């Protein structure tokens, strides 16, 4: 069953991003629908959370899996799904310089990264804050005009401002809502007056780039700035505002939780875990609206009782599985989703998709056959320790390298490459395993 190349023909820019990103061991930010396989249950569970957020609630989840297991891929997949459902999304990779809390601006650095990466469907690669604010004002102007007030009328701007203020007033009772609402009003007036300098200053404030209250007061007349301690409160305000501006809500994605686990100072780690607890409690206790949060990390970063999230007892008691959760019977509605490895069958489907995309990108007729794909997967999954250690990242890297070699060396024999000593270095073990009935059964459907 050779896949029809027409079905996988995608724009060259997207194909290039997919191949280059995967070969480099990172997840492409565009084109994921072309290569998504498996994870149906996980995606359904997370989209259930998204429905809750869209109905005015909040959600919080952890995605746990070892390096290369597909955590980042799943995050990006959900990110694309929710943008299609008219959500605003923000995302950030945690690092030594970007934490949830820090005494040297690390928490604020994370907030700035989130806002820098703010995306919507029409601007999926970040930097969408200005566009969202401008579209909000334009939509209000359109609504007023459709209500029968001419844009040339002296009453038009007054009616628009009244509608803007009606949204702003709803936010004033929220934590920090008064000042946030004041900044929205300033932005609206700068927009209508064509005052780009004032717009820039308001955007600077929203991006968390004011470092002193004095500077903010001099330039904008507000006495507060976004800080390490309260940046999450402003994310909640943004979530509420985005809903009023016509979006479904806000989804927040944090990757690389391992960088919290690696913080050497125990007290600093605890402060970060306390921040997670606050965000988790806000979501589950109804203290936040229209906001969903997903964090991803390794099992060690979560479960280690000395340094991981479970070292913070208040989180461990909330997140630990109950007595009935076990392998094969995971609670998909629980706060922690543990990624199981993609099956050999799923990886076979993925390699076929990648083979078609690679051929389309470099303009050649695909020569690698279904039997070649099956042999490749057999060898990868037949390696010693593959049952516990193989990851999609490793398999994908090997496969794209194989495709690159084939396209650069037209006379090369695929079968020889697959059975070379450098690749099939566990061939004797593989042949032995193929005699085992369980393994033979696992790969039976790959035989062409």
Backbone torsions as a table, in degrees:
resi	resn	phi	psi	omega
1	UNK	NA	89.6	178.8
2	UNK	-82.7	128.1	-177.7
3	UNK	-69.4	137.2	178.0
4	UNK	-69.5	119.6	-177.8
5	UNK	-60.2	-27.1	179.6
6	UNK	-62.4	-29.3	-177.9
7	UNK	-73.3	-23.0	-177.6
8	UNK	-110.4	9.4	179.8
9	UNK	-68.7	119.2	-176.2
10	UNK	-131.1	161.0	178.8
11	UNK	-54.1	142.0	-176.0
12	UNK	-57.6	-39.8	-179.2
13	UNK	-60.6	-40.8	-179.5
14	UNK	-71.0	-42.4	178.2
15	UNK	-60.5	-42.1	179.3
16	UNK	-62.6	-42.7	179.3
17	UNK	-62.5	-42.4	-179.4
18	UNK	-62.2	-51.9	-175.7
19	UNK	-66.2	-46.9	-178.3
20	UNK	-64.0	-43.1	-178.6
21	UNK	-63.9	-48.7	-177.0
22	UNK	-65.9	-37.0	177.9
23	UNK	-66.4	-31.8	178.0
24	UNK	-83.4	1.1	176.9
25	UNK	81.6	15.8	178.7
26	UNK	-120.9	166.1	-176.1
27	UNK	-92.6	128.0	175.8
28	UNK	-66.0	144.9	179.0
29	UNK	-87.6	-12.0	178.0
30	UNK	-130.4	155.2	175.0
31	UNK	84.3	8.2	-176.3
32	UNK	-61.3	-35.5	179.5
33	UNK	-57.2	-24.1	-179.0
34	UNK	-74.6	-18.0	-174.0
35	UNK	-128.9	9.5	-179.0
36	UNK	-76.7	125.4	173.5
37	UNK	-136.2	151.2	177.7
38	UNK	66.0	-164.8	177.1
39	UNK	61.5	21.7	-178.0
40	UNK	-58.8	-46.8	-177.8
41	UNK	-65.0	-41.3	-180.0
42	UNK	-64.6	-42.9	180.0
43	UNK	-64.5	-42.4	178.8
44	UNK	-61.9	-41.2	-179.7
45	UNK	-63.9	-43.7	-178.5
46	UNK	-70.8	-34.6	177.4
47	UNK	-70.9	-25.0	171.8
48	UNK	-62.7	-41.1	175.7
49	UNK	-61.0	-41.2	-179.1
50	UNK	-60.6	-39.1	176.8
51	UNK	-61.4	-40.4	178.3
52	UNK	-61.8	-43.3	179.2
53	UNK	-62.8	-43.2	-179.8
54	UNK	-64.5	-24.3	178.0
55	UNK	-86.8	5.1	176.9
56	UNK	104.5	4.3	179.2
57	UNK	-95.9	-159.3	178.3
58	UNK	-146.1	158.4	-179.1
59	UNK	-143.7	159.5	178.2
60	UNK	-150.3	126.8	179.9
61	UNK	-137.9	151.8	168.7
62	UNK	-111.9	136.6	170.9
63	UNK	-109.7	122.4	-173.1
64	UNK	-119.5	130.4	176.8
65	UNK	-170.5	156.5	-177.9
66	UNK	-73.5	170.4	-179.8
67	UNK	-54.4	131.5	176.7
68	UNK	80.5	6.3	-175.7
69	UNK	-82.8	-12.1	178.3
70	UNK	112.1	15.6	179.4
71	UNK	-61.3	-52.1	-177.8
72	UNK	-63.7	-36.6	178.3
73	UNK	-62.1	-43.6	179.5
74	UNK	-65.1	-40.9	177.0
75	UNK	-58.4	-47.6	-178.5
76	UNK	-66.8	-34.3	177.4
77	UNK	-63.0	-47.8	178.2
78	UNK	-63.8	-38.5	177.9
79	UNK	-55.6	-46.0	179.7
80	UNK	-68.1	-40.0	177.9
81	UNK	-57.7	-48.8	-172.7
82	UNK	-72.8	-29.7	174.5
83	UNK	-63.8	-37.3	176.1
84	UNK	-63.6	-25.6	178.9
85	UNK	-92.7	17.2	175.3
86	UNK	67.3	40.0	169.3
87	UNK	-99.4	151.9	166.8
88	UNK	-87.4	139.9	179.3
89	UNK	-126.3	145.7	170.7
90	UNK	-132.5	147.4	179.9
91	UNK	-148.7	154.0	178.7
92	UNK	-154.5	141.8	169.3
93	UNK	-90.5	125.7	176.3
94	UNK	-72.1	152.9	-176.5
95	UNK	-157.7	177.2	175.9
96	UNK	-58.2	-27.9	180.0
97	UNK	-92.2	-14.8	-178.5
98	UNK	-125.4	109.2	178.7
99	UNK	-126.7	-178.2	175.8
100	UNK	-85.6	-24.0	176.6
101	UNK	-150.3	141.8	177.9
102	UNK	-166.0	150.0	-178.4
103	UNK	-81.8	-8.8	-177.2
104	UNK	-121.8	35.2	175.4
105	UNK	85.0	9.7	-177.5
106	UNK	-67.5	-35.2	177.9
107	UNK	-67.2	-43.1	178.3
108	UNK	-66.1	-34.6	177.1
109	UNK	-62.3	-36.5	176.8
110	UNK	-65.7	-44.3	177.9
111	UNK	-58.7	-44.7	-179.6
112	UNK	-62.0	-39.4	178.0
113	UNK	-65.0	-41.4	177.8
114	UNK	-59.2	-47.8	-178.0
115	UNK	-68.3	-35.7	177.1
116	UNK	-61.5	-34.6	-177.7
117	UNK	-93.9	10.1	-178.9
118	UNK	-59.1	126.6	-172.2
119	UNK	-136.8	153.0	170.7
120	UNK	-135.4	173.6	-173.9
121	UNK	-56.0	-40.8	-177.1
122	UNK	-80.6	-9.2	176.2
123	UNK	-143.7	74.3	-169.2
124	UNK	-80.1	-6.4	-175.3
125	UNK	-104.3	18.0	174.3
126	UNK	101.4	173.4	177.5
127	UNK	71.1	30.4	-172.5
128	UNK	-96.6	1.7	-173.8
129	UNK	-59.8	-49.3	-179.0
130	UNK	-59.3	-43.8	-179.5
131	UNK	-61.6	-41.4	-179.9
132	UNK	-63.7	-45.1	179.9
133	UNK	-64.3	-44.2	-179.0
134	UNK	-66.2	-40.3	178.9
135	UNK	-65.0	-35.8	178.1
136	UNK	-59.9	-48.3	-179.2
137	UNK	-65.1	-41.9	178.6
138	UNK	-61.9	-38.5	-179.7
139	UNK	-66.7	-36.4	177.2
140	UNK	-66.8	-42.7	178.6
141	UNK	-61.0	-41.9	179.2
142	UNK	-63.4	-42.5	-179.9
143	UNK	-62.8	-40.2	178.7
144	UNK	-65.3	-42.7	-179.9
145	UNK	-64.3	-40.4	179.1
146	UNK	-69.2	-18.7	177.6
147	UNK	-79.0	-2.4	174.4
148	UNK	108.8	0.2	178.7
149	UNK	-96.7	121.2	-178.2
150	UNK	-66.5	143.1	179.4
151	UNK	-66.5	-18.2	178.6
152	UNK	-88.4	-7.5	-177.4
153	UNK	-74.3	148.0	177.0
154	UNK	-67.1	-17.7	-179.2
155	UNK	-85.9	-12.0	-172.3
156	UNK	-62.3	-54.9	-177.8
157	UNK	-61.5	-35.0	178.9
158	UNK	-65.3	-42.1	179.9
159	UNK	-67.3	-39.1	177.8
160	UNK	-63.1	-46.7	-178.8
161	UNK	-62.7	-35.6	179.4
162	UNK	-64.8	-39.7	177.9
163	UNK	-67.6	-39.2	177.9
164	UNK	-61.7	-45.6	-178.5
165	UNK	-66.4	-29.1	178.8
166	UNK	-66.3	-35.0	175.2
167	UNK	-70.3	-43.7	-176.7
168	UNK	-63.2	-40.2	-177.6
169	UNK	-61.9	-32.4	-179.7
170	UNK	-64.9	-20.3	-175.6
171	UNK	-93.9	-12.2	-169.9
172	UNK	-68.6	-21.7	179.4
173	UNK	-86.6	-7.5	178.6
174	UNK	-80.5	160.7	179.0
175	UNK	-59.8	124.8	-176.6
176	UNK	64.9	10.8	-175.8
177	UNK	-66.6	-33.2	-177.1
178	UNK	-62.2	-49.0	-178.6
179	UNK	-70.1	-37.6	177.1
180	UNK	-60.5	-43.4	179.4
181	UNK	-64.7	-37.8	179.3
182	UNK	-63.4	-39.6	179.1
183	UNK	-66.8	-37.8	176.4
184	UNK	-62.3	-40.6	178.7
185	UNK	-64.2	-42.1	177.9
186	UNK	-61.7	-40.0	-179.5
187	UNK	-64.5	-42.3	179.3
188	UNK	-60.5	-45.0	-177.7
189	UNK	-68.2	-36.8	176.1
190	UNK	-65.5	-36.6	178.9
191	UNK	-64.4	-49.4	-176.9
192	UNK	-70.5	-29.4	180.0
193	UNK	-87.6	-6.0	-177.1
194	UNK	69.1	26.8	-178.1
195	UNK	-90.4	87.4	-176.4
196	UNK	-66.7	-29.6	179.8
197	UNK	-65.4	-44.2	178.9
198	UNK	-68.2	-40.1	176.2
199	UNK	-56.5	-43.4	-179.6
200	UNK	-62.4	-38.1	179.7
201	UNK	-68.7	-39.9	178.3
202	UNK	-65.1	-43.4	177.6
203	UNK	-61.9	-38.4	176.7
204	UNK	-59.0	-40.4	178.4
205	UNK	-67.7	-46.7	179.3
206	UNK	-60.3	-32.6	179.8
207	UNK	-80.5	-0.9	178.2
208	UNK	73.9	31.2	-173.6
209	UNK	-99.4	-2.8	172.4
210	UNK	-80.7	131.2	-176.3
211	UNK	-100.4	-17.9	178.0
212	UNK	-134.1	149.0	177.2
213	UNK	-66.7	-32.3	-179.8
214	UNK	-60.8	-44.7	179.6
215	UNK	-63.1	-42.7	-179.8
216	UNK	-65.6	-38.0	-179.6
217	UNK	-67.9	-40.6	-179.2
218	UNK	-65.7	-38.1	-173.5
219	UNK	-91.9	-29.4	-173.5
220	UNK	-127.6	-12.5	-179.8
221	UNK	79.8	14.9	177.0
222	UNK	-109.0	148.6	-173.4
223	UNK	-105.8	9.0	179.1
224	UNK	-124.5	154.0	172.4
225	UNK	-135.0	162.2	178.4
226	UNK	-78.3	131.6	-173.3
227	UNK	-127.1	175.6	175.1
228	UNK	-54.8	-34.4	-172.6
229	UNK	-81.0	-31.3	-169.1
230	UNK	-121.8	12.2	-174.9
231	UNK	-60.4	-32.3	-178.9
232	UNK	-67.6	-31.1	176.8
233	UNK	-60.6	-34.8	179.4
234	UNK	-75.1	-30.3	172.6
235	UNK	-61.7	-40.0	178.2
236	UNK	-64.9	-37.6	176.9
237	UNK	-65.2	-42.9	177.0
238	UNK	-59.7	-41.7	-179.6
239	UNK	-59.2	-45.8	179.5
240	UNK	-64.4	-42.4	-179.7
241	UNK	-64.6	-44.0	-179.1
242	UNK	-58.2	-36.9	177.3
243	UNK	-62.5	-44.3	179.4
244	UNK	-67.4	-24.2	-178.0
245	UNK	-87.3	5.0	173.8
246	UNK	105.7	-0.5	175.9
247	UNK	-93.3	168.4	-178.8
248	UNK	-79.1	-25.3	-178.2
249	UNK	154.7	-162.4	-175.7
250	UNK	-126.7	131.7	172.8
251	UNK	-113.4	132.6	-174.7
252	UNK	-117.0	127.8	-177.2
253	UNK	-121.5	126.0	175.4
254	UNK	-117.9	126.6	175.9
255	UNK	-113.5	164.6	175.5
256	UNK	66.0	48.6	173.9
257	UNK	-58.2	-18.1	-179.8
258	UNK	-58.6	-24.1	179.6
259	UNK	-73.5	-18.2	169.5
260	UNK	-77.8	-42.5	177.6
261	UNK	-57.5	-33.9	-175.9
262	UNK	-82.4	-6.2	179.0
263	UNK	-59.2	121.8	-173.9
264	UNK	-70.4	-30.2	-176.9
265	UNK	-85.8	122.5	-175.3
266	UNK	-62.3	-39.0	-178.3
267	UNK	-66.4	-41.3	178.2
268	UNK	-63.0	-40.5	176.8
269	UNK	-60.9	-43.9	-178.2
270	UNK	-62.5	-38.5	177.2
271	UNK	-61.5	-39.5	178.7
272	UNK	-67.6	-40.1	177.8
273	UNK	-68.1	-32.1	176.4
274	UNK	-65.3	-36.1	177.4
275	UNK	-65.4	-42.0	177.1
276	UNK	-60.6	-43.8	179.6
277	UNK	-59.3	-43.2	179.0
278	UNK	-60.5	-45.8	-179.6
279	UNK	-65.0	-41.0	179.0
280	UNK	-63.4	-47.9	-179.6
281	UNK	-63.8	-40.3	178.2
282	UNK	-57.1	-42.5	-178.1
283	UNK	-67.5	-43.8	-173.6
284	UNK	-83.6	-21.2	-177.8
285	UNK	-99.0	6.4	176.5
286	UNK	78.1	20.3	179.7
287	UNK	-89.1	-0.5	178.2
288	UNK	-134.8	151.2	179.3
289	UNK	-130.6	145.7	173.0
290	UNK	59.1	30.7	179.6
291	UNK	-137.6	132.7	175.7
292	UNK	-123.4	142.2	-177.8
293	UNK	-126.9	133.2	175.1
294	UNK	-128.4	127.1	176.3
295	UNK	-117.7	143.7	178.8
296	UNK	-127.6	145.6	-179.7
297	UNK	-164.8	174.6	179.7
298	UNK	-79.6	160.5	176.6
299	UNK	-56.3	-39.9	180.0
300	UNK	-63.4	-42.0	-179.0
301	UNK	-62.7	-27.4	-179.5
302	UNK	-93.1	-47.3	-165.5
303	UNK	-93.0	-17.0	-178.1
304	UNK	-59.8	122.5	-175.6
305	UNK	-76.5	-11.5	-178.5
306	UNK	-97.7	-36.6	-175.7
307	UNK	-129.3	-20.7	-174.8
308	UNK	-78.3	-175.6	179.5
309	UNK	-57.7	-34.7	-179.3
310	UNK	-71.6	-7.1	173.5
311	UNK	-73.4	-16.2	176.7
312	UNK	-97.1	104.5	-167.8
313	UNK	-56.7	-38.0	-178.6
314	UNK	-62.6	-32.9	176.8
315	UNK	-80.0	-42.1	-179.3
316	UNK	-57.4	-43.8	-177.8
317	UNK	-66.6	-25.7	179.7
318	UNK	-85.9	-30.6	-169.6
319	UNK	-101.2	-21.3	-176.4
320	UNK	-62.3	141.9	177.7
321	UNK	-68.2	154.6	176.5
322	UNK	-80.9	-168.7	-173.6
323	UNK	-74.8	-17.4	-172.9
324	UNK	-98.0	-11.7	179.2
325	UNK	-77.9	131.4	177.1
326	UNK	-156.9	170.0	-178.7
327	UNK	-57.5	128.8	-178.2
328	UNK	91.6	-12.5	179.2
329	UNK	-135.0	50.1	-179.2
330	UNK	-72.2	141.7	175.3
331	UNK	-80.5	103.0	-176.6
332	UNK	-74.6	-7.6	177.0
333	UNK	-99.1	-1.3	178.7
334	UNK	-74.7	168.9	-177.1
335	UNK	-71.5	-19.0	-177.6
336	UNK	-116.8	121.0	174.7
337	UNK	-102.4	119.4	-180.0
338	UNK	-99.4	121.5	-177.0
339	UNK	-77.3	123.5	171.9
340	UNK	-85.6	150.4	-179.5
341	UNK	-60.0	145.5	171.8
342	UNK	-62.7	141.9	-179.9
343	UNK	-74.4	163.8	176.4
344	UNK	-59.7	-37.4	179.1
345	UNK	-62.7	-42.9	179.4
346	UNK	-66.5	-38.6	178.5
347	UNK	-67.4	-31.9	176.2
348	UNK	-62.7	-44.0	177.8
349	UNK	-61.4	-42.3	-178.8
350	UNK	-64.9	-43.0	-179.5
351	UNK	-63.9	-34.6	177.4
352	UNK	-65.7	-41.3	176.8
353	UNK	-60.9	-44.6	-178.3
354	UNK	-66.8	-36.9	178.1
355	UNK	-61.7	-41.0	178.9
356	UNK	-68.1	-41.9	180.0
357	UNK	-65.2	-42.2	179.6
358	UNK	-61.8	-44.5	179.2
359	UNK	-63.5	-40.4	178.8
360	UNK	-65.8	-40.9	-177.4
361	UNK	-64.6	-44.8	-175.0
362	UNK	-97.7	4.5	171.0
363	UNK	67.1	45.7	176.6
364	UNK	-131.1	161.2	177.5
365	UNK	-80.2	125.3	-177.2
366	UNK	-61.9	126.5	-179.9
367	UNK	-109.2	-19.2	179.9
368	UNK	-69.4	126.8	-172.2
369	UNK	-94.0	172.2	176.3
370	UNK	-61.8	-37.6	178.9
371	UNK	-65.6	-37.7	176.4
372	UNK	-62.5	-43.5	178.9
373	UNK	-61.6	-44.1	-179.7
374	UNK	-62.9	-40.4	178.8
375	UNK	-64.3	-42.7	178.5
376	UNK	-58.1	-48.3	-179.0
377	UNK	-65.2	-40.0	178.6
378	UNK	-58.5	-46.0	-178.5
379	UNK	-65.7	-45.0	-179.7
380	UNK	-60.5	-46.2	-176.6
381	UNK	-82.8	-6.9	177.6
382	UNK	-92.7	-2.7	-179.5
383	UNK	-66.5	153.2	177.9
384	UNK	-61.1	129.2	178.5
385	UNK	81.4	2.7	-176.8
386	UNK	-61.2	-33.7	-177.2
387	UNK	-55.0	-36.3	-175.3
388	UNK	-106.0	-21.0	-168.6
389	UNK	-115.3	-18.8	-176.1
390	UNK	-68.8	142.1	178.9
391	UNK	-129.6	153.6	176.5
392	UNK	-54.4	-38.2	-178.1
393	UNK	-57.6	-44.9	-178.5
394	UNK	-66.1	-44.6	-178.9
395	UNK	-63.3	-44.2	-178.0
396	UNK	-64.5	-42.8	178.6
397	UNK	-59.3	-47.5	179.2
398	UNK	-58.8	-42.7	-174.7
399	UNK	-68.6	-43.7	179.6
400	UNK	-66.1	-36.6	175.2
401	UNK	-61.3	-42.5	177.4
402	UNK	-59.6	-46.3	179.2
403	UNK	-61.9	-41.3	179.3
404	UNK	-62.6	-41.7	179.1
405	UNK	-64.0	-42.1	-179.2
406	UNK	-62.6	-44.9	-176.4
407	UNK	-71.4	-28.4	179.4
408	UNK	-84.9	-16.7	-179.4
409	UNK	-129.6	78.6	-172.7
410	UNK	-55.8	-27.0	-178.0
411	UNK	-87.5	1.3	-176.8
412	UNK	-70.8	148.3	179.2
413	UNK	-98.2	118.0	-176.1
414	UNK	-59.9	-42.6	-178.1
415	UNK	-62.0	-38.6	178.3
416	UNK	-65.6	-40.9	178.7
417	UNK	-62.4	-44.0	-177.5
418	UNK	-65.5	-30.3	-177.1
419	UNK	-105.4	14.6	176.8
420	UNK	-70.2	157.8	-178.4
421	UNK	-63.7	-33.5	-176.8
422	UNK	-70.4	-29.2	179.1
423	UNK	-94.9	-56.3	-176.6
424	UNK	-88.4	57.5	-174.7
425	UNK	-73.7	-4.5	175.5
426	UNK	-117.3	25.7	-176.7
427	UNK	-53.9	-43.8	179.0
428	UNK	-58.8	-41.0	178.8
429	UNK	-67.0	-36.3	179.1
430	UNK	-62.4	-46.2	-179.5
431	UNK	-60.9	-37.1	178.8
432	UNK	-67.0	-41.1	-178.8
433	UNK	-66.9	-33.3	-177.9
434	UNK	-66.0	-19.2	176.1
435	UNK	-78.8	-16.8	-179.7
436	UNK	-77.0	133.4	-173.0
437	UNK	-63.0	-37.1	-177.3
438	UNK	-67.0	-41.6	179.6
439	UNK	-70.1	-39.5	177.7
440	UNK	-58.9	-39.8	178.8
441	UNK	-65.4	-39.9	-177.5
442	UNK	-60.7	-37.0	-174.6
443	UNK	-103.7	6.0	-175.0
444	UNK	-56.6	-41.2	-174.7
445	UNK	-74.6	-7.2	178.3
446	UNK	-83.2	-14.9	-177.1
447	UNK	-72.5	126.0	-176.7
448	UNK	-95.0	NA	NA
